[in-house]
Amino acid sequence: MSGKPTLAKNLSLDDPLQFIKGVGPKRADLLKKINLEIV
């Protein structure tokens, strides 16, 4: 095992930031206030 993190899902540039590990809906709302909504 190499110790590198693996993604459960391949993200595309059109995916909402909410679905990145560690972001979630609350942080996504904060990021939206500074116009960050998608990967």
N, C-alpha and C positions, 0 to 999 in steps of 0.2 A: 504494500500500500504506500502511495507516494505522499500522502498527507495533504494533497491539493484539494480544495473544496470542489464539490460537484454541484451542478444545478439540477434541480428536480425537473425543471422545465426550461426550454430554450426561450429566452426573451427576445422580442423584436423591438425595434425602435418605436413602434406604435403602442406598446404596452404601457398601461398606467404605472407610475412610480409606486403606487400602493402595493404592487405585487412583488417588489424587490424585497428580499429578506431583510428584516429590521425596519422597514418603513411603516407599513400598516396604514389604516384609514386616518388616524389622528395626525400622524406626521405628514401624510399625503395632503391633508387639508392645509397644514402650515406651509408646505412647499408650494401649494397652489397659489397662495397669497403672493408669492414672489415669481409667479408665472412658470413654475416647474411642474408639469403635469405628466409628461411621458418620458420613457427611457430615452 
